[in-house]
């Protein structure tokens, strides 16, 4: 099969299994295409910028500002809002 599966496997699969393989292959190709487009777009955008952002800020897993924890009072207020919203008819 041209989607990366062994040719002899084709004859042992049901039509539903073949369909699932083909859909999976299509999703993978779409995802790969979108990743390439994203990369090209960002390369061009960075070439046009006057200053490059710090590499550390662009890398995945970059340290984000620590999030403030909700206080007990805030949690209770949110729970009361949820209760009010769910009990309205």
C-alpha distances in whole Angstrom, upper triangle without the diagonal:
4,5,6,5,6,5,8,8,7,10,13,12,14,14,15,13,10,12,14,10,10,14,14,11,14,17,16,16,19,20,20,21,24,25,25,27,29,30,31,33,35,35,37,39,40,41,43,45,48,48,45,45,45,42,43,43,39,37,36,38,41,44,45,49,50,50,53,53,54,58,59,61,58,55,58,58,55,55,58,56,53,55,57,54,53,56,57,56
4,5,7,9,8,12,12,11,14,16,15,17,16,17,15,12,14,14,11,10,13,13,10,12,15,14,13,16,18,17,18,21,22,22,24,26,27,27,30,32,32,33,36,37,38,40,42,45,45,42,42,42,39,40,40,37,35,34,36,39,42,43,47,48,48,52,52,53,57,58,60,57,55,57,58,54,54,57,55,52,55,57,53,52,56,56,56
4,6,9,10,13,12,11,15,16,14,16,15,16,13,10,12,12,8,7,10,10,6,9,12,10,10,13,15,14,16,19,19,20,22,24,24,25,28,29,30,32,34,35,36,38,40,43,43,40,39,40,36,37,37,34,32,31,33,36,39,40,44,44,45,48,48,50,53,54,56,53,51,54,54,50,50,53,51,49,51,53,50,49,52,53,53
4,7,9,12,11,11,15,16,15,17,17,17,14,12,14,13,10,10,13,11,9,12,14,12,12,16,16,15,17,20,20,20,23,25,25,26,29,30,31,33,35,35,37,39,40,44,43,40,39,39,36,37,37,34,32,30,32,36,39,40,43,44,45,48,48,50,53,54,56,53,51,54,55,51,51,54,53,50,52,54,51,50,54,54,54
4,6,9,7,8,11,12,11,14,15,15,12,10,13,12,9,10,13,12,10,14,16,14,15,18,19,18,20,23,23,24,26,28,28,30,32,34,34,36,38,39,40,42,44,47,46,43,42,42,39,39,40,37,34,33,34,38,41,42,45,46,46,49,49,51,54,55,57,54,52,55,55,52,52,55,53,50,52,55,52,50,54,55,54
4,6,5,7,10,11,11,15,16,17,14,12,15,15,12,13,17,15,14,17,19,18,18,22,23,22,24,27,27,27,30,32,32,33,36,37,37,39,41,42,43,46,47,50,49,46,46,45,42,43,43,40,38,36,38,41,44,45,49,49,49,53,53,54,58,58,60,58,55,58,59,55,55,58,57,53,56,58,55,53,57,58,58
4,5,6,8,10,11,14,15,17,14,12,15,16,13,14,17,17,15,18,21,20,20,23,25,24,25,28,29,29,31,34,34,35,37,39,39,41,43,44,45,47,49,52,52,49,48,48,45,46,46,43,41,39,41,44,47,48,52,52,52,56,56,57,60,61,63,60,58,60,61,57,57,60,59,55,58,60,57,55,58,59,59
4,5,6,7,10,13,14,17,14,12,16,17,14,16,19,19,18,21,23,22,23,26,27,27,29,31,32,32,35,37,37,38,41,42,42,44,46,47,48,51,52,56,55,52,51,51,47,48,48,45,43,41,43,46,49,50,54,54,54,57,57,58,61,62,64,61,59,61,62,58,58,61,60,56,58,61,58,56,59,60,60
4,6,5,7,10,12,14,11,10,13,14,11,13,17,16,15,19,21,20,21,24,25,25,27,29,30,31,33,35,35,37,39,40,41,43,45,46,47,49,51,54,53,50,49,49,46,46,46,43,41,39,40,44,46,47,51,51,51,54,54,55,58,58,61,58,55,58,58,55,54,57,56,53,55,57,54,52,55,57,56
4,6,6,8,9,11,9,7,11,12,10,11,15,15,14,17,19,19,20,23,24,24,26,29,29,30,32,34,35,36,38,40,41,42,44,45,47,49,50,54,53,50,49,49,46,47,47,43,41,39,41,44,47,48,51,52,51,55,54,55,58,59,61,58,55,58,58,55,54,57,56,52,54,56,53,52,55,56,55
4,6,8,10,13,11,10,13,15,13,15,18,18,18,21,23,23,24,26,28,28,30,32,33,34,36,38,39,40,42,44,44,46,48,49,50,53,54,58,57,54,53,53,50,50,50,47,45,43,45,48,51,51,55,55,55,58,57,58,61,61,63,61,58,60,61,57,57,59,58,55,56,58,55,54,56,57,57
4,7,10,12,10,10,13,14,13,15,18,18,19,21,23,23,24,27,28,29,31,33,33,35,37,38,39,41,43,44,45,47,49,50,51,53,55,58,57,54,53,53,50,50,50,47,44,42,43,47,49,50,53,53,53,56,55,56,59,59,61,59,56,58,59,55,54,57,56,53,54,57,54,52,55,56,55
4,7,8,6,6,10,10,10,12,15,15,16,18,20,20,22,24,25,26,28,30,31,32,34,36,37,38,40,42,43,45,46,47,49,51,52,56,55,52,51,51,47,47,47,44,42,40,41,45,47,48,51,51,50,53,52,53,56,56,58,56,53,55,56,52,51,54,53,49,51,53,50,48,51,52,51
4,5,5,6,9,10,11,12,14,15,17,18,20,21,23,24,26,27,29,30,32,33,35,36,38,39,41,42,44,45,47,48,50,51,53,56,56,53,51,52,49,49,48,45,43,41,42,46,48,48,51,51,50,53,52,53,56,56,58,55,52,54,55,51,50,53,51,48,49,51,48,46,49,50,49
4,5,5,6,9,10,10,12,14,15,16,18,20,21,22,24,26,27,28,30,31,33,34,36,37,39,40,42,43,45,46,48,49,51,54,54,51,50,51,48,48,47,44,43,40,42,45,47,47,51,51,50,52,52,52,55,55,57,54,52,54,54,50,49,52,50,47,49,50,47,45,48,49,48
4,5,5,6,9,10,10,12,14,15,16,18,20,21,22,24,26,27,28,30,31,33,35,36,37,39,41,42,43,45,47,48,49,53,52,49,48,48,46,46,45,42,40,37,39,42,45,45,47,47,46,49,48,49,52,52,53,51,48,50,50,46,46,48,47,43,45,47,44,42,44,45,44
4,5,5,6,9,10,11,12,14,15,16,18,20,21,23,24,26,27,29,30,31,33,35,36,38,39,41,42,43,45,47,48,51,51,48,46,47,44,44,43,40,38,36,37,40,43,43,46,46,45,48,47,48,51,51,53,50,48,50,50,47,46,49,47,44,46,48,45,43,46,47,46
4,5,5,6,9,10,11,12,14,15,17,18,20,21,22,24,26,27,29,30,32,33,35,36,38,39,40,42,44,45,47,50,50,47,46,46,43,43,43,40,38,36,37,41,43,44,47,47,46,49,49,50,53,53,55,52,50,52,52,48,48,51,49,46,48,50,47,45,48,49,48
4,5,5,6,9,10,10,12,14,15,16,18,20,21,22,24,26,27,28,30,32,33,35,36,37,39,40,42,44,45,48,48,45,44,45,42,42,41,38,37,34,36,40,42,42,45,45,45,48,47,48,51,51,53,50,47,50,50,46,46,48,46,43,45,47,44,42,45,46,45
4,5,5,6,8,10,10,12,14,15,16,18,20,21,22,24,26,27,29,30,31,33,35,36,37,39,41,42,43,47,46,43,42,42,40,39,39,36,34,31,33,36,39,39,42,42,41,44,44,44,48,48,50,47,44,47,47,43,43,45,44,40,43,44,41,40,43,44,43
4,6,5,6,9,10,11,12,14,15,16,18,20,21,23,24,26,27,29,30,32,33,35,36,37,39,41,42,46,45,42,41,41,38,38,38,35,33,31,32,36,38,39,42,42,42,45,45,46,49,50,51,48,46,48,49,45,45,48,46,43,45,47,44,42,46,47,46
4,5,5,6,9,10,11,12,14,15,16,18,20,21,22,24,26,27,28,30,32,33,34,36,38,39,41,44,44,41,40,41,38,38,38,34,33,31,33,36,39,39,42,43,43,46,46,47,50,51,52,49,47,49,50,46,46,49,47,44,46,48,44,43,46,47,46
4,5,5,6,9,10,10,12,14,15,16,18,20,21,22,24,26,27,29,30,32,33,34,36,38,39,42,42,39,38,39,36,37,36,32,31,29,31,34,37,37,40,40,40,43,43,43,47,47,49,46,44,46,46,42,42,45,43,40,42,44,41,39,43,43,43
4,5,5,6,9,10,11,12,14,15,16,18,20,21,23,24,26,27,29,30,31,33,35,36,37,41,40,37,36,36,34,34,33,30,28,26,28,31,34,34,37,38,37,40,40,41,45,46,47,44,42,45,45,41,41,44,42,39,42,44,40,39,43,43,43
4,5,5,6,9,10,11,12,14,15,17,18,20,21,23,24,26,27,29,30,32,33,35,36,40,39,36,35,36,33,34,33,30,28,26,29,32,35,35,38,39,39,42,43,44,47,48,50,47,45,47,48,44,44,47,45,42,45,47,43,42,46,47,46
4,5,5,6,9,10,10,12,14,15,16,18,20,21,22,24,26,27,28,30,32,33,35,38,38,35,34,35,33,33,33,29,28,26,29,32,35,35,38,39,39,42,42,43,47,48,49,46,44,47,47,43,43,46,44,41,44,45,42,41,45,45,45
4,5,5,6,9,10,10,12,14,15,16,18,20,21,22,24,26,27,28,30,32,33,36,36,33,32,33,30,31,30,26,25,23,26,28,31,31,34,35,35,38,38,39,43,44,45,42,40,43,43,39,40,42,40,38,40,42,39,38,42,42,42
4,5,5,6,9,10,11,12,14,15,17,18,20,21,23,25,26,27,29,31,32,35,34,31,30,31,28,29,28,25,23,21,24,27,30,30,34,35,35,38,38,40,43,45,46,43,41,44,44,40,41,44,42,39,42,44,41,40,44,44,45
4,5,5,6,9,10,11,12,14,15,17,18,20,21,23,24,26,27,29,30,34,34,31,30,31,28,29,29,25,24,23,26,28,31,32,35,37,37,40,41,42,46,47,49,45,44,47,46,43,44,47,44,42,45,46,43,43,46,47,47
4,5,5,6,9,10,10,12,14,15,16,18,20,21,22,24,26,27,29,32,32,29,29,30,27,28,27,24,23,22,25,27,30,30,33,35,35,38,39,40,44,45,46,43,41,44,44,40,41,44,41,39,42,43,40,40,43,44,44
4,5,5,6,9,10,10,12,14,15,17,18,20,21,22,24,26,27,30,30,27,26,27,24,25,24,21,20,18,21,23,27,27,30,31,31,35,36,37,41,42,44,40,39,42,41,38,39,42,39,37,40,42,39,38,42,42,43
4,5,5,6,9,10,11,12,14,16,17,19,20,21,23,25,26,29,29,26,25,26,23,24,24,20,19,18,21,24,27,27,31,33,33,36,38,39,43,45,46,43,41,45,44,41,42,45,43,41,44,45,42,42,46,46,47
4,5,5,6,9,10,11,12,14,15,17,18,20,21,23,25,28,28,25,25,26,24,26,25,21,21,20,23,25,29,29,32,34,34,38,39,41,44,46,47,44,43,46,45,42,43,46,43,41,45,46,43,43,46,46,47
4,5,5,6,9,10,10,12,14,15,16,18,20,21,22,26,26,23,23,24,22,23,22,18,19,18,21,23,26,26,29,31,31,34,36,37,41,43,44,40,40,43,42,38,40,43,40,38,42,43,39,40,43,43,44
4,5,5,6,9,10,11,12,14,15,16,18,20,21,25,24,21,20,21,19,20,19,16,15,15,18,20,23,24,27,29,29,33,35,36,40,42,43,40,39,42,42,38,40,43,40,39,42,43,40,41,44,45,46
4,5,5,6,9,10,11,12,14,15,17,19,20,24,23,21,21,22,19,21,21,17,17,17,21,22,25,26,29,32,32,36,38,40,43,46,47,43,43,46,45,42,44,46,44,42,46,47,44,44,48,48,49
4,5,5,6,9,10,11,12,14,15,17,18,22,22,20,20,22,20,22,21,17,18,18,22,23,26,26,29,32,32,36,38,39,43,45,46,42,42,45,44,41,43,45,43,41,45,46,42,43,47,47,47
4,6,5,6,9,10,10,12,14,16,17,20,20,17,17,19,17,19,17,14,15,15,18,19,22,22,26,28,29,32,34,36,39,42,43,39,39,42,41,38,40,43,40,39,42,43,40,41,45,44,46
4,5,5,6,9,10,11,12,14,15,19,18,15,16,17,15,17,16,13,13,14,18,18,22,23,26,29,30,33,35,37,41,43,45,41,41,44,43,40,42,45,43,41,45,46,43,44,48,48,49
4,5,5,6,9,10,11,13,14,18,18,16,17,19,17,20,19,15,16,18,21,22,25,26,29,32,33,36,38,40,44,46,47,44,44,47,46,43,45,48,45,44,48,48,45,46,50,50,51
4,6,5,6,9,10,11,13,16,17,15,16,18,17,19,18,15,16,18,21,21,24,24,27,30,31,34,37,38,42,44,45,42,42,45,44,41,43,45,43,42,45,46,43,44,48,47,48
4,5,5,6,8,10,10,14,14,11,12,14,13,16,14,11,13,15,18,18,21,21,24,27,28,32,34,36,40,42,43,40,40,43,42,39,42,44,42,41,45,45,42,44,47,47,48
4,6,5,6,9,10,13,13,11,12,15,13,16,16,12,14,16,20,20,23,23,26,30,31,34,37,39,43,46,46,43,43,47,46,43,45,48,45,44,48,49,46,47,51,51,52
4,5,5,6,9,12,13,12,14,17,16,19,18,15,18,20,23,22,26,26,28,32,33,36,39,41,44,47,48,44,45,48,47,44,47,49,46,45,49,50,47,48,52,51,53
4,5,5,6,10,11,10,11,15,15,18,16,13,16,18,22,20,23,23,25,29,30,33,36,38,41,44,45,41,42,45,44,41,44,46,43,43,46,47,44,46,49,49,50
4,5,5,8,8,7,9,12,12,15,14,11,14,17,20,19,22,22,24,28,29,32,35,37,41,44,45,41,42,45,44,42,44,47,44,44,48,48,46,47,51,50,52
4,6,8,9,9,11,14,14,18,17,15,18,20,24,22,25,25,28,31,33,36,39,41,45,48,48,45,46,49,48,45,48,50,48,47,51,52,49,51,54,54,55
4,7,9,10,12,16,16,20,18,16,20,22,25,24,26,26,28,32,33,36,39,41,44,48,48,44,45,49,47,45,48,50,47,47,51,51,48,50,53,53,54
4,6,7,9,13,14,17,16,14,18,21,23,21,23,23,25,29,30,33,36,38,41,45,45,42,43,46,45,42,45,47,45,45,49,49,47,48,52,51,53
4,7,10,13,15,18,17,16,20,23,25,22,24,24,26,29,31,34,37,39,42,46,46,43,44,48,46,44,47,49,47,47,51,51,49,51,54,54,55
4,6,9,12,14,13,13,17,20,22,19,21,21,23,26,28,31,35,37,40,43,44,41,42,45,44,42,45,48,45,45,49,50,48,50,53,53,55
4,6,8,11,10,10,13,16,19,16,18,19,21,25,27,30,33,35,39,42,43,40,41,44,43,41,44,46,44,44,48,48,46,48,52,51,53
4,6,8,7,7,11,14,16,13,15,15,17,21,23,26,29,32,35,38,39,36,37,40,40,37,40,43,41,41,44,45,43,45,48,48,51
4,5,5,7,9,12,14,11,13,14,16,19,22,25,28,31,34,37,39,36,36,40,40,38,40,43,41,41,45,46,44,46,49,49,52
4,5,5,6,10,12,9,12,14,17,20,22,26,29,32,35,38,39,37,37,41,40,38,41,43,42,41,45,46,44,46,49,50,52
4,5,5,8,9,6,9,11,14,16,19,23,25,28,32,35,36,34,34,38,38,35,38,41,39,39,42,44,42,43,47,48,50
4,6,8,9,6,8,9,12,15,17,21,24,26,30,33,34,31,32,35,35,33,35,38,36,36,40,41,39,41,44,45,47
4,7,9,7,10,11,14,18,19,23,26,28,32,35,36,33,33,37,36,34,36,39,37,37,40,42,40,41,44,45,47
4,6,6,10,11,15,17,19,23,25,28,32,34,36,33,33,37,37,34,36,39,38,37,40,42,40,41,45,45,47
4,5,9,10,14,16,18,22,23,26,30,32,34,31,31,34,34,32,34,37,35,34,38,39,37,38,42,43,45
4,6,8,12,13,15,19,20,23,27,29,31,29,28,32,32,30,31,35,34,33,36,38,36,37,40,41,44
4,6,10,12,14,18,20,23,26,29,31,28,28,32,32,30,32,35,34,33,37,38,37,38,41,42,45
4,7,8,11,15,17,20,23,26,28,26,26,30,30,28,30,33,32,32,35,37,36,37,40,41,44
4,6,8,12,15,18,21,24,25,23,23,27,27,25,27,30,29,29,32,34,33,34,37,38,41
4,6,9,12,15,18,22,23,21,21,25,25,23,26,29,28,28,31,33,32,33,36,37,40
4,7,9,13,15,19,20,18,19,22,23,21,24,26,26,26,29,31,30,32,35,36,39
4,6,9,12,16,17,15,15,19,19,18,20,23,22,22,25,27,26,28,31,32,35
4,6,9,13,14,12,13,16,17,16,18,21,20,21,24,25,25,27,30,31,34
4,6,9,11,10,10,14,14,14,16,18,19,19,22,24,24,25,28,29,33
4,7,8,6,6,10,11,10,12,15,15,16,18,20,21,22,24,26,29
4,5,5,6,9,10,11,12,14,16,17,19,20,21,23,25,26,30
4,5,5,6,9,10,11,12,14,15,16,18,20,21,22,25,28
4,5,5,6,9,10,11,12,14,15,16,18,20,21,23,27
4,5,5,6,9,10,11,12,14,15,17,18,20,22,25
4,5,5,6,9,10,11,12,14,15,17,18,20,24
4,5,5,6,9,10,10,12,14,15,16,19,22
4,5,5,6,9,10,11,12,14,15,17,21
4,5,5,6,9,10,10,12,14,16,19
4,5,5,6,9,10,11,12,14,18
4,5,5,6,9,10,11,12,16
4,5,5,6,9,10,11,15
4,5,5,6,9,10,14
4,5,5,6,9,12
4,6,5,6,10
4,6,6,9
4,6,8
4,6
4
